[in-house]
């Protein structure tokens, strides 16, 4: 196929050229190979960053108190298992981590802020982490 026909069929610019190359590769081989890449480790947020309990939002400080008291919690999902699917927290066995909502004033839903604690005893966790961006990054909560 010459360049004039490619432009007529696939359009001008890089997107059209890319589409033409992919179409040619598929028609020549009958398949297309795609290589998936994992996340760039340098782009992953560090879970070692720390935040003190007193630096948490007031609502976060209140949730920390509720955790050590064993509740009551505002949301039904609070205290349920957090699976660490993002892989940003230290790897532990299933059921180790539990999540708790940190309410955001003015929102009519749970929002994005959470505290995730890990340990065998939920009221006395080994470690807790704070996220304000719905699990995209974590900071370890220190006393």
C-alpha positions in Angstrom: 0.0 0.0 0.0 1.5 3.4 -0.9 1.4 6.5 1.4 -1.5 8.1 -0.5 -3.7 5.1 0.0 -2.7 4.8 3.7 -3.7 8.4 4.3 -7.0 8.0 2.4 -7.9 4.9 4.4 -6.5 5.7 7.9 -6.3 9.5 8.0 -3.4 11.9 8.4 -1.0 12.2 11.3 0.6 9.8 13.8 -2.7 8.1 14.8 -3.4 7.3 11.1 0.1 6.0 10.5 0.0 3.9 13.7 -3.4 2.4 12.6 -1.9 1.6 9.2 1.1 -0.1 10.6 -1.0 -2.2 13.0 -3.4 -3.1 10.2 -0.5 -4.1 8.0 1.1 -6.2 10.7 -2.2 -8.0 11.4 -2.9 -8.7 7.8 0.6 -10.0 7.2 0.8 -12.2 10.2 -2.8 -12.8 11.2 -1.9 -11.8 14.8 -0.6 -8.9 16.7 1.7 -9.2 19.7 1.4 -6.9 22.6 3.9 -6.7 25.4 2.5 -5.7 28.8 4.7 -3.8 31.2 4.3 -3.6 35.0 4.4 -0.3 36.8 7.6 1.7 36.8 9.0 1.1 40.3 10.3 4.7 40.4 6.7 5.9 39.8 5.2 3.9 42.7 4.5 5.9 45.9 6.7 5.2 48.8 5.0 3.5 51.7 7.8 4.4 54.0 6.7 8.1 54.3 5.3 8.8 57.7 2.6 11.0 59.2 2.1 11.5 63.0 -1.3 10.9 64.5 -1.4 14.6 65.4 -0.8 15.6 61.8 -3.8 13.5 60.6 -7.0 15.4 59.9 -9.2 15.7 63.0 -11.5 13.0 61.5 -8.5 10.7 61.1 -7.5 11.2 64.8 -11.0 10.3 65.8 -11.0 7.1 63.7 -7.7 6.1 65.3 -9.4 6.4 68.7 -12.3 4.3 67.4 -9.9 1.6 66.2 -8.3 1.3 69.6 -11.7 1.3 71.3 -13.1 -1.4 68.9 -15.7 1.0 67.5 -18.4 2.0 67.0 -17.7 2.9 63.3 -19.7 5.2 61.1 -19.7 3.0 58.0 -20.7 -0.6 57.5 -17.5 -1.3 55.5 -15.3 -0.1 58.3 -13.2 -2.9 59.9 -13.6 -5.2 56.9 -10.6 -6.9 55.3 -8.4 -4.8 53.0 -6.8 -7.0 50.4 -3.8 -4.8 49.4 -4.4 -5.4 45.7 -2.4 -2.4 44.9 0.6 -4.0 46.5 1.8 -0.8 48.1 1.7 -2.0 51.7 4.1 -4.7 53.0 3.0 -8.1 51.8 1.1 -10.0 54.5 -1.3 -13.0 54.6 -4.9 -12.5 53.6 -7.0 -10.9 56.4 -4.1 -9.1 58.0 -5.2 -5.6 56.9 -8.5 -3.9 57.8 -9.7 -0.6 56.4 -11.5 2.3 58.0 -13.1 5.4 56.5 -11.9 8.8 57.4 -14.9 11.0 56.8 -14.5 14.1 54.7 -16.6 17.1 55.8 -19.1 18.2 53.2 -19.3 14.9 51.4 -22.5 12.8 51.3 -20.5 9.6 50.6 -17.4 7.8 52.1 -14.9 9.9 50.1 -11.3 8.8 49.4 -9.6 9.0 52.8 -8.9 5.8 54.6 -6.9 4.3 57.4 -5.6 0.8 56.8 -4.3 -1.1 59.9 -2.6 -4.5 60.0 -2.2 -7.0 62.8 -3.7 -10.0 64.5 -5.6 -7.9 67.0 -7.6 -5.1 65.3 -7.8 -3.0 68.4 -4.0 -3.2 68.8 -2.6 -3.1 65.3 1.0 -3.7 64.4 1.0 -0.8 61.9 -1.5 1.7 60.4 -1.3 3.6 57.2 -3.2 6.7 56.0 -4.3 7.4 52.4 -6.1 10.5 51.2 -6.3 9.4 47.6 -8.2 6.1 47.8 -5.2 3.7 48.0 -3.0 5.4 45.4 -0.4 6.2 48.1 0.0 5.5 51.8 1.9 7.1 54.7 2.7 5.1 57.8 1.0 6.5 60.9 3.5 7.0 63.8 2.8 8.1 67.4 
